[in-house]
Amino acid sequence: MITGGNILSVEARRFSPEATKGLKINISIDDIKNEGNNLVLTYTYSAKYEESVGELVIKGELAAVEENAADIKKEWSKDKKLPDEFANIVLNTINYTASVNGTFVVRPVNLPSPMLPPRFTINKKEDEK
């Protein structure tokens, strides 16, 4: 369960006055720390405005409490992977937080809002079922 979060840094840059032709969103989990059932995940959210028109980068951290925190940390350390259900929650929380806050950050450089409303879901490949 996500219990809180902080945005650590934000950067919005416009490289060209051209109109944007698309938006590519990337969310990466940079690190996970745990103490007991508590987890702190650091992340980077980036929105690239195509064709090299601009970018938004937000770095932050999420706090979570999970009964299997040690297992989550262990799996992350080994494979850089989160359990599917937990990953769904984490990715959607980061996407929502960064999209909403990013809207305010990109305004001074005249970029459109990075809002992408769809929710992420993790699906298993056929051979994993």
C-alpha positions as CSV (number, residue, x, y, z in Angstrom):
1,M,0.0,0.0,0.0
2,I,1.4,3.4,-1.0
3,T,1.6,5.6,2.1
4,G,3.2,8.8,0.7
5,G,5.6,10.3,-1.7
6,N,7.8,13.3,-2.5
7,I,8.9,14.9,-5.7
8,L,12.7,15.5,-5.4
9,S,13.4,17.4,-8.6
10,V,11.7,18.7,-11.8
11,E,13.0,20.0,-15.1
12,A,11.1,21.1,-18.1
13,R,12.9,22.2,-21.3
14,R,11.8,23.3,-24.7
15,F,14.2,22.7,-27.5
16,S,12.1,24.0,-30.5
17,P,9.2,26.2,-31.1
18,E,7.6,23.6,-33.4
19,A,4.4,21.9,-32.4
20,T,4.7,18.6,-30.7
21,K,4.0,15.5,-32.8
22,G,3.7,13.0,-30.0
23,L,4.6,12.2,-26.4
24,K,6.6,9.3,-25.1
25,I,6.4,8.6,-21.4
26,N,9.0,6.5,-19.5
27,I,8.8,5.5,-15.9
28,S,11.8,3.9,-14.3
29,I,12.3,2.6,-10.8
30,D,15.9,3.6,-9.9
31,D,16.2,2.1,-6.4
32,I,14.3,0.4,-3.6
33,K,15.2,0.5,0.1
34,N,13.4,-1.4,2.8
35,E,13.3,-1.5,6.5
36,G,10.9,-4.0,8.0
37,N,7.7,-3.7,6.1
38,N,8.5,-0.2,4.8
39,L,9.7,0.4,1.3
40,V,11.0,3.6,-0.3
41,L,11.2,3.5,-4.1
42,T,13.0,6.2,-6.0
43,Y,11.9,6.8,-9.6
44,T,12.4,8.9,-12.7
45,Y,9.4,9.9,-14.9
46,S,10.3,11.4,-18.2
47,A,8.0,12.8,-20.9
48,K,9.7,13.4,-24.3
49,Y,7.8,15.7,-26.6
50,E,8.3,14.5,-30.2
51,E,10.1,15.5,-32.6
52,S,12.7,16.7,-30.1
53,V,10.5,19.6,-29.1
54,G,11.0,19.3,-25.4
55,E,11.1,17.2,-22.3
56,L,9.9,16.9,-18.7
57,V,11.8,15.0,-16.1
58,I,10.6,14.4,-12.6
59,K,12.5,12.5,-10.0
60,G,10.8,11.4,-6.8
61,E,10.2,8.7,-4.2
62,L,7.3,6.7,-3.0
63,A,6.8,5.2,0.4
64,A,4.9,1.9,0.8
65,V,4.1,-0.6,3.5
66,E,4.0,-4.2,2.3
67,E,4.0,-7.4,4.3
68,N,6.4,-9.0,1.8
69,A,8.7,-5.9,1.6
70,A,11.8,-8.0,2.0
71,D,10.8,-10.3,-0.9
72,I,10.0,-7.3,-3.1
73,K,13.4,-5.8,-2.3
74,K,15.1,-9.1,-3.0
75,E,13.4,-9.6,-6.3
76,W,14.2,-6.1,-7.3
77,S,17.9,-6.5,-6.4
78,K,18.1,-9.7,-8.3
79,D,16.0,-9.1,-11.5
80,K,15.0,-5.4,-11.3
81,K,11.4,-6.5,-11.3
82,L,8.4,-5.8,-9.1
83,P,5.6,-8.2,-8.4
84,D,2.8,-7.5,-11.0
85,E,0.1,-6.3,-8.6
86,F,2.5,-4.0,-6.7
87,A,4.0,-2.8,-10.0
88,N,0.5,-1.8,-11.2
89,I,-0.1,0.3,-8.1
90,V,3.4,1.9,-8.2
91,L,3.3,2.7,-12.0
92,N,-0.2,4.2,-11.8
93,T,0.7,6.3,-8.7
94,I,3.8,7.7,-10.4
95,N,2.0,8.3,-13.7
96,Y,-0.8,10.2,-11.9
97,T,1.5,12.2,-9.6
98,A,3.9,13.2,-12.4
99,S,1.2,14.0,-14.9
100,V,-0.7,16.2,-12.6
101,N,2.3,18.0,-11.2
102,G,4.0,18.0,-14.6
103,T,1.1,20.0,-16.0
104,F,2.2,23.0,-13.9
105,V,5.9,22.6,-14.6
106,V,5.6,22.6,-18.4
107,R,3.4,25.7,-18.6
108,P,6.2,28.3,-18.4
109,V,8.0,26.6,-21.4
110,N,4.8,26.4,-23.3
111,L,4.6,22.6,-23.6
112,P,1.3,20.7,-23.5
113,S,0.2,18.8,-20.4
114,P,1.8,15.4,-20.1
115,M,-1.6,13.9,-19.1
116,L,-2.1,10.3,-20.4
117,P,-5.2,9.0,-18.7
118,P,-5.0,5.2,-19.3
119,R,-4.2,3.0,-16.4
120,F,-1.3,0.5,-16.7
121,T,-1.8,-3.2,-16.2
122,I,0.8,-5.9,-16.1
123,N,-0.1,-8.9,-18.2
124,K,1.7,-12.2,-18.1
125,K,3.0,-13.6,-21.4
126,E,1.4,-16.7,-22.6
127,D,4.4,-18.9,-21.7
128,E,4.4,-17.5,-18.1
129,K,0.8,-18.6,-17.4
